[in-house]
Amino acid sequence: MGTTPKSVYFEDLSVGQEASTSNTVTADVIRAFADVSGDRNPVHIDADYAAGTIFKERIAHGMLSAAFISAVFGMELPGPGAIYISQTLNFKAPVKIGDVVVTTVKVAELIPEKKRARFDCVCAVNGKAVVQGEAVLMVPTRPA
């Protein structure tokens, strides 16, 4: 599985600091997410059904993009040890098969007395936001 990613301690965070990942959404990824989540809405997995919707084709689950946000927090910034406190999500546009989702989290505020950080979160396809939100995480402090 490779090496464990490095944690960023609360003391090392600064407003404006950011991390990004890129994920290609494939039919297999959508199917796997449907299987794991139990959300088998036909707009995600049935091309004939999806053709009759406003989207005209299969789309990814909105929560798949949200999972990409979680992955950035868990693996990149702040990394292992950070604990999710809250997350808001606004779904702006559909994600389709073949889309490359670029997920960026950016430190918006630090709350030292609680060791919490507020992040702006954006998932974008071709530079256009498809999901936007805000998250609060509890971030580990540097060991004494």
Secondary structure, DSSP 8 states (H G I E B T S, - for coil): ---------GGG--TT-EEEEEEE--HHHHHHHHHHH----HHHH-HHHHHTSTTSS-B--HHHHHHHHHHHHHHTSS-TT-EEEEEEEEE-S--BTT-EEEEEEEEEEEEGGGTEEEEEEEEEETTEEEEEEEEEEE------
